[in-house]
C-alpha cells in the first residue's frame, strides 16, 4: 500500500483539479496548484518505484 500512496494521491488531486476547474473556472490560479502537487506526487511515485 505504501508504494501506491503517491499514485493514489496524484490521481485524487488530479480528479479534484478537473472537477474544480470545470465547476469554479474563476479561481484558476489556486486550482492549478493542485495539478502541480499531483504531478509532483506522480513523479515521486515513479522514482520510488524505479529505485526499489
C-alpha positions in Angstrom: 0.0 0.0 0.0 2.9 2.3 0.7 4.1 2.0 -2.8 0.8 3.2 -4.2 0.3 6.2 -1.8 1.8 8.8 -4.1 -0.1 7.3 -7.1 -3.4 7.4 -5.3 -2.6 11.0 -4.1 -1.8 12.1 -7.6 -5.0 10.6 -9.0 -7.1 12.1 -6.2 -5.6 15.6 -6.7 -6.0 15.3 -10.4 -9.7 14.5 -10.1 -10.2 17.3 -7.7 -8.4 19.6 -10.1 -10.6 18.6 -13.0 -13.8 19.0 -11.0 -12.7 22.3 -9.6 -11.6 23.6 -12.9 -15.0 22.7 -14.5 -17.1 24.0 -11.6 -15.1 27.0 -10.5 -13.3 28.3 -13.5 -12.9 31.7 -11.8 -10.3 30.6 -9.3 -7.8 29.4 -11.8 -4.5 30.1 -10.0 -5.2 28.1 -6.9 -6.8 25.2 -8.7 -3.7 24.8 -10.9 -1.7 24.4 -7.7 -3.5 21.1 -7.2 -2.3 19.9 -10.6 1.3 20.8 -9.7 1.1 18.8 -6.5 -0.5 15.9 -8.3 2.3 15.8 -10.9 5.0 16.0 -8.1 3.3 13.1 -6.3 3.2 11.1 -9.5 6.9 11.8 -10.2 7.8 10.8 -6.6 5.9 7.6 -7.1 7.7 6.6 -10.2 11.1 7.5 -8.8 10.5 5.4 -5.7 9.3 2.5 -7.7 12.3 2.7 -10.0 14.7 2.8 -7.2 13.1 -0.1 -5.3 
